[in-house]
Amino acid sequence: MEDVATGRKNVVFLVLDSLRKDRTSVYNEDVDFTGHLQELADSGVVFEDAVTQAPWTLPSHASMFTGEYPWDHGTTHARSYFDGRDTFVTEFDSAGYSTAAITPNVWITPHKGMTDDFHHVENFLGKADNQLSVTLSKLGTKLFNTLGDGTRRVLGRQLDRIFRLFGVDDSNKSEETVEAVEGYLDDRGEDGEDFFLYVNLMEPHEPYHPPTSYKDRHGVTDESKIPHRQKDMFTKDDIDFGELRKVYDASVDYTDDLVGRVVDALEANDLDDDTVVVVVSDHGQALGEDGEQFGHQFTVSEPVVNTVLLVDHPDLDPGSEDQPIELRKLHELVPYYAGIADRPEDVFSETVKGGIEYPENFTGYIPRDRWDEYYRKLRYAKRDGRKVVKSVGEDGEARYEASDLATDTEIEVPDDLKAAVDGVGSAETAGGDADHDHEMVEEVEQRLEELGYK
């Protein structure tokens, strides 16, 4: 990894939620609709083998922000809140930076504990954006998590039915997000204050509602057969995965133009020469692979755990890094790129790992006769072009699958990688005191419904 010049830099940490690598020209030369991302890649450093530590937003972000694995920080499917430990945002605060989070993602909110270190937070939550709402959320989750597994599952199913009755705005609020980013950067251009800006763009995440012009460009014709939420996999007949891929590409195309607007705002305010832009996907998305998998909450397939990661730094020459890297290393890398921390050691990993717990948040809509397929704890380890997945069912029985990633063929389970996944800890006892529990109130719950989590 090339050294960066000394001197403080601003940071825009741009998370493109659910963006697959193979749907960008940065990683797939056959793609012709991600020109803005390509421009950043052409002037930056592209990480060719970045891997998330969890295949959904909250634990993946907790790992990026803390440098810990999910089984260490304890933010998981089963314990869906962040316990308030220090993050890399703390380092920027201590260094005198203005810190802001602008995101419509309901997992990255004060209600879930993920934004406590930021000076400014915009979640577009309307009436839920107040201290009373946050307090009630914490009390709600504390109560919910004291219930037994069976009670939580029954309650989850009833909550799911209740929230279906609400009329909800299921847009990803991308226009509002970028407009808020443009306003924030206008202010930074005027006051000259050093800043760290976290932005999350949700368009590659279901539900898919890109503008009509993008759908037309990608030939989307019949949206009735497209799954827009995870639960659609259990309720829709005749899902058209070809049409799904078209609307996904249209959403990525739209996302790319939104990225272009963020870069344009940096340039318009003369901030581009003093700002590091980190572009990352917190996880990818399954679009019909592996037995018609859709989404990301229940799978650790390659399109989901492999991620986009590129860094456009004013002082770095363009290039690429081929060694495997875990996204949790961004906890050390980002402050270093900003010039407020020493160069980290052991950035790259011989073995990359990750996993998910039993999906307690999603049992409200998984049919009971399919729990053996979906209600599983997963661990994965990758090394030297091989991957092992350990899958543990409700009965505690473990099964292992191994593959050669270059040929996409099943292989005998290697002893070294089996030992690696067996050595991974459990999040059930991680993360500290459960008194930090959080839960959403009505408007936040509705946004979860929009994204298909309830």
C-alpha positions in Angstrom: 0.0 0.0 0.0 1.4 3.4 -1.1 2.2 6.0 1.6 0.1 9.2 1.5 1.5 12.6 1.9 1.2 14.3 5.3 -1.4 16.9 5.9 -5.0 16.8 7.0 -7.7 16.0 4.5 -11.5 16.1 4.5 -13.3 12.8 4.0 -16.5 11.9 2.2 -17.3 8.3 3.2 -19.8 7.3 0.6 -21.7 4.0 1.2 -23.6 2.6 -1.8 -25.9 0.2 -0.1 -26.3 -3.2 -1.7 -24.1 -2.4 -4.7 -22.6 -5.4 -6.4 -19.1 -5.3 -7.8 -20.1 -6.9 -11.1 -22.6 -4.2 -11.9 -19.9 -1.5 -12.1 -17.4 -0.9 -14.9 -14.7 -0.6 -12.2 -14.8 -4.4 -11.8 -16.6 -5.5 -15.0 -15.6 -4.0 -18.3 -18.9 -5.1 -19.9 -20.8 -2.5 -17.8 -21.3 0.8 -19.6 -23.5 2.8 -17.2 -21.2 3.7 -14.2 -19.1 6.4 -15.7 -18.9 8.6 -12.6 -17.7 5.7 -10.4 -15.2 4.9 -13.2 -13.8 8.4 -13.1 -13.2 8.1 -9.4 -11.6 4.7 -9.9 -9.4 6.1 -12.7 -8.0 8.7 -10.4 -8.0 6.6 -7.3 -7.0 3.2 -5.8 -9.2 0.3 -6.4 -9.3 -2.6 -4.0 -10.0 -5.7 -6.1 -10.7 -8.1 -3.2 -12.7 -6.4 -0.5 -15.0 -8.5 1.7 -17.7 -7.4 4.1 -17.9 -8.9 7.6 -21.7 -9.2 7.5 -24.2 -9.3 4.6 -26.5 -6.6 5.8 -26.3 -3.0 6.9 -26.1 -2.8 10.6 -23.4 -5.3 11.5 -21.4 -4.4 8.4 -21.3 -0.8 9.4 -20.6 -1.6 13.0 -17.5 -3.6 11.8 -16.4 -0.8 9.5 -16.8 1.8 12.3 -15.1 -0.2 15.1 -12.7 -2.5 13.3 -14.3 -5.5 15.1 -16.0 -8.7 13.8 -19.8 -9.0 14.4 -19.2 -11.7 17.0 -17.0 -9.2 18.9 -19.1 -6.0 18.7 -22.3 -8.0 19.1 -24.5 -6.0 16.7 -26.3 -8.7 14.7 -29.6 -10.0 13.5 -30.4 -11.1 17.0 -29.3 -7.9 18.7 -30.0 -5.2 16.2 -28.6 -2.1 17.8 -25.1 -0.7 18.4 -24.0 -0.4 22.0 -22.3 3.0 21.8 -18.6 2.0 21.9 -16.1 4.3 20.2 -15.9 4.4 16.4 -13.5 6.0 14.0 -15.8 9.0 13.9 -14.5 9.6 17.5 -11.0 10.2 16.1 -12.3 12.8 13.7 -14.1 14.6 16.5 -11.0 14.5 18.7 -9.0 16.0 15.8 -11.3 18.9 15.6 -13.3 17.9 12.5 -17.0 18.7 11.9 -18.7 15.3 11.5 -22.0 14.6 9.8 -24.1 11.7 8.7 -26.7 12.2 5.9 -28.6 9.0 5.2 -32.1 7.7 4.9 -31.0 4.3 6.1 -33.0 3.5 9.2 -30.3 1.3 10.6 -27.9 4.3 10.8 -29.9 6.4 13.2 -29.8 7.5 16.8 -32.5 4.9 17.4 -30.1 2.2 16.6 -27.1 3.8 18.3 -25.0 4.2 15.1 -24.9 8.0 15.0 -24.0 9.0 18.5 -20.5 10.2 17.5 -21.7 12.6 14.8 -22.2 16.4 15.3 -24.9 16.6 12.7 -27.4 13.8 11.6 -30.0 13.9 8.9 -32.2 10.8 8.6 -35.3 12.3 7.0 -37.4 10.7 9.8 -39.8 13.6 10.3 -41.8 13.2 13.5 -39.5 10.4 14.7 -36.5 12.8 14.7 -36.5 13.8 18.4 -35.1 12.8 21.7 -38.5 11.4 22.9 -38.6 9.1 19.9 -35.1 7.9 20.6 -35.8 7.2 24.3 -39.0 5.3 23.5 -37.0 3.3 20.9 -34.5 2.2 23.5 -37.1 1.2 26.0 -39.0 -0.7 23.3 -36.1 -2.8 22.3 -35.0 -3.5 25.8 -38.5 -4.9 26.4 -38.5 -6.8 23.1 -35.2 -8.4 23.8 -36.2 -9.7 27.2 -38.9 -11.9 25.5 -38.2 -15.5 24.7 -37.4 -16.6 21.1 -40.9 -18.0 20.5 -42.6 -14.9 21.8 -40.5 -12.7 19.7 -41.3 -14.7 16.6 -45.0 -14.6 17.2 -44.9 -10.8 18.0 -42.8 -10.3 14.9 -45.4 -11.9 12.7 -48.2 -9.7 14.3 -46.1 -6.6 13.8 -45.6 -7.5 10.2 -49.4 -7.8 9.7 -50.0 -4.4 11.5 -47.4 -2.5 9.5 -48.8 -3.8 6.2 -51.9 -1.6 7.0 -49.9 1.6 6.9 -49.6 3.5 3.7 -45.8 4.1 3.5 -43.5 6.1 1.3 -41.2 3.4 0.0 -38.8 5.6 -2.0 -35.1 5.5 -1.0 -35.1 9.3 -0.6 -32.1 9.7 -2.8 -32.9 13.1 -4.1 -33.4 14.4 -0.6 -30.1 12.8 0.5 -28.1 14.3 -2.3 -29.7 17.7 -1.9 -28.8 17.6 1.8 -25.2 16.6 0.9 -25.0 19.5 -1.6 -26.2 21.9 1.1 -23.7 20.6 3.7 -20.8 20.9 1.2 -21.8 24.5 0.3 -21.5 25.4 4.0 -18.1 23.7 4.3 -16.9 25.5 1.2 -17.8 28.8 3.0 -16.4 28.2 6.5 -13.3 26.1 5.5 -13.8 23.8 8.5 -12.3 20.3 8.2 -15.0 17.7 7.9 -15.9 14.0 7.9 -19.1 13.4 6.0 -20.8 10.0 6.0 -23.4 9.5 3.2 -25.5 6.4 2.4 -27.3 6.1 -0.9 -30.0 3.4 -0.9 -30.9 3.0 -4.5 -29.2 -0.4 -5.2 -31.2 -1.7 -2.1 -34.7 -3.0 -2.6 -37.4 -1.7 -3.1 -36.5 -0.6 -6.6 -38.1 2.6 -7.8 -35.5 4.4 -10.0 -36.8 7.2 -12.2 -38.7 6.1 -15.3 -36.0 7.3 -17.7 -33.6 4.8 -16.1 -36.0 2.0 -16.3 -36.7 2.8 -19.9 -33.0 2.9 -20.6 -32.5 -0.6 -19.2 -35.6 -2.1 -20.8 -37.8 -2.7 -17.7 -41.2 -3.7 -19.0 -43.1 -5.7 -16.4 -42.6 -4.7 -12.7 -45.4 -7.0 -11.5 -43.0 -10.0 -11.4 -40.2 -8.2 -9.7 -39.6 -8.9 -6.0 -39.3 -5.5 -4.2 -38.9 -6.9 -0.7 -37.4 -10.0 0.8 -40.9 -11.2 1.8 -41.9 -11.2 -1.9 -39.8 -14.4 -2.2 -42.4 -16.2 -0.1 -45.6 -14.5 -1.5 -45.0 -13.9 -5.2 -45.5 -16.5 -7.9 -43.6 -16.5 -11.2 -40.7 -14.2 -10.2 -38.9 -12.9 -13.2 -35.2 -12.7 -12.2 -34.3 -11.3 -15.7 -36.6 -8.3 -15.1 -35.2 -8.0 -11.6 -31.7 -7.6 -12.9 -32.9 -5.0 -15.3 -34.5 -2.8 -12.6 -31.4 -3.4 -10.4 -29.1 -2.1 -13.2 -31.4 0.9 -13.6 -31.1 1.6 -9.9 -27.3 1.3 -10.1 -27.3 3.6 -13.2 -29.3 6.2 -11.2 -26.9 5.8 -8.2 -23.9 6.5 -10.4 -25.4 9.8 -11.4 -26.1 10.6 -7.8 -22.4 9.9 -7.1 -21.6 12.3 -9.9 -23.6 15.0 -8.2 -21.7 14.6 -4.9 -18.4 14.9 -6.7 -19.6 17.9 -8.6 -20.6 19.5 -5.3 -17.0 19.0 -4.0 -15.6 20.6 -7.1 -18.1 23.5 -7.1 -17.0 24.4 -3.6 -13.2 24.0 -4.3 -13.1 21.1 -1.9 -11.9 18.3 -4.3 -8.2 19.0 -3.9 -8.5 18.7 -0.1 -10.9 15.8 0.2 -10.5 12.0 0.2 -13.5 10.2 -1.3 -14.0 6.6 0.0 -16.6 4.7 -2.0 -17.7 1.3 -0.5 -20.7 -1.0 -0.7 -21.5 -2.4 2.8 -22.6 -5.6 1.1 -23.8 -6.8 -2.3 -27.1 -8.3 -3.5 -28.3 -11.7 -4.7 -30.3 -11.4 -7.9 -31.4 -15.0 -8.5 -28.2 -17.0 -8.0 -27.8 -20.0 -5.7 -31.3 -21.5 -6.1 -33.0 -18.2 -6.9 -31.7 -16.3 -3.9 -32.8 -12.7 -3.6 -31.6 -9.9 -1.3 -28.8 -10.2 1.2 -30.1 -11.0 4.7 -30.0 -14.8 4.5 -27.0 -15.5 2.2 -23.3 -15.2 2.3 -22.9 -15.9 -1.4 -20.1 -14.3 -3.3 -22.2 -11.5 -5.0 -23.2 -10.5 -1.5 -20.0 -10.7 0.6 -17.7 -9.2 -2.1 -17.9 -5.4 -2.1 -16.9 -2.3 -4.0 -14.0 -0.4 -2.4 -12.1 2.5 -3.9 -10.3 5.5 -2.5 -9.8 8.7 -4.5 -7.1 10.6 -2.5 -5.6 13.8 -3.8 -2.0 12.7 -2.9 -2.2 9.1 -4.2 -1.4 7.9 -7.6 -4.0 5.8 -9.4 -3.6 2.1 -9.0 -5.1 -1.1 -7.6 -4.6 -3.4 -4.6 -5.1 -7.1 -5.3 -4.6 -8.5 -1.8 -7.7 -9.5 0.3 -8.9 -6.8 2.7 -11.7 -6.9 5.2 -14.0 -3.8 5.4 -13.4 -3.7 9.1 -9.9 -2.4 8.3 -11.5 0.9 7.2 -11.6 1.7 10.9 -7.9 2.2 10.7 -7.5 3.2 7.1 -9.9 6.1 6.9 -8.2 8.2 9.7 -4.8 7.4 8.1 -6.0 8.6 4.7 -7.3 11.8 6.4 -3.8 12.4 7.9 -4.9 12.2 11.5 -3.5 8.7 12.3 -0.3 6.7 11.7 -0.2 4.2 8.9 -1.8 1.0 10.1 -0.1 -2.3 10.1 -1.5 -5.6 8.7 -4.1 -3.9 6.5 -4.5 -7.0 4.3 -5.6 -10.4 5.5 -4.5 -13.8 4.4 -7.9 -15.1 5.6 -11.0 -13.0 5.4 -14.0 -13.9 7.6 -17.6 -12.9 8.4 -21.0 -14.2 9.4 -24.5 -13.7 10.5 -26.5 -14.8 13.5 -30.0 -16.5 13.4 -32.2 -13.9 11.7 -34.5 -13.0 14.6 -35.6 -9.7 12.9 -37.0 -11.6 9.9 -39.0 -14.5 11.3 -42.2 -12.5 11.0 -42.5 -13.4 7.3 -40.5 -16.6 6.8 -43.0 -19.5 6.5 -42.4 -22.0 9.2 -41.9 -24.8 6.7 -38.9 -22.9 5.2 -37.1 -22.1 8.5 -34.6 -24.9 8.0 -33.6 -23.1 4.8 -33.5 -19.6 6.1 -33.3 -19.7 9.9 -29.6 -20.5 10.1 -26.4 -19.0 11.6 -23.7 -18.7 9.0 -19.9 -18.2 9.1 -17.6 -17.9 6.1 -13.8 -17.9 5.6 -11.9 -17.3 2.4 -8.2 -17.9 1.7 -6.2 -18.5 -1.5 -9.1 -18.7 -3.8 -11.1 -21.1 -1.6 -14.2 -20.5 0.5 -15.8 -22.5 3.3 -19.3 -21.7 4.7 -20.5 -23.2 8.0 -24.3 -23.3 8.4 -25.8 -24.1 11.7 -29.6 -24.9 12.0 -31.9 -24.4 15.0 -31.0 -27.9 16.2 -27.3 -26.9 16.5 -26.2 -29.3 13.7 -23.5 -27.8 11.5 -22.9 -28.4 7.8 -20.0 -27.2 5.7 -19.7 -26.3 2.1 -16.5 -25.5 0.3 -15.8 -24.1 -3.2 -13.0 -23.1 -5.5 -13.8 -19.5 -6.3 -11.9 -19.4 -9.6 -13.8 -22.3 -11.1 -17.0 -21.9 -9.1 -17.0 -25.6 -8.3 -17.6 -27.5 -5.1 -14.5 -28.9 -3.4 -13.7 -31.1 -0.4 -13.7 -29.0 2.8 -10.1 -27.9 3.5 -9.0 -28.6 7.1 -7.4 -25.1 7.5 -10.6 -23.2 6.5 -12.8 -25.5 8.5 -10.7 -24.7 11.5 -11.0 -21.0 10.7 -14.8 -21.0 10.6 -15.0 -23.3 13.7 -12.7 -20.8 15.5 -15.1 -17.9 14.9 -16.8 -16.8 18.1 -20.5 -16.3 18.9 -22.2 -12.9 19.1 -24.6 -14.2 21.6 -22.4 -13.1 24.5 -20.7 -10.2 22.8 -21.3 -6.5 22.8 -21.7 -5.8 26.6 -24.8 -4.9 28.6 -28.2 -5.4 27.0 -29.4 -2.2 28.7 -28.3 -0.3 25.6 -31.1 -1.9 23.6 -32.9 0.3 21.0 -36.1 -0.1 19.0 -37.9 2.0 16.4 -41.1 3.9 17.0 -43.9 4.2 14.3 -42.2 6.1 11.6 -38.9 4.3 11.9 -40.7 1.0 11.8 -42.5 2.0 8.7 -39.2 2.7 7.0 -38.0 -0.8 8.0 -41.2 -2.1 6.4 -40.3 -0.2 3.2 -37.0 -2.0 3.1 -38.6 -5.4 3.8 -37.1 -6.0 7.2 -40.3 -6.5 9.2 
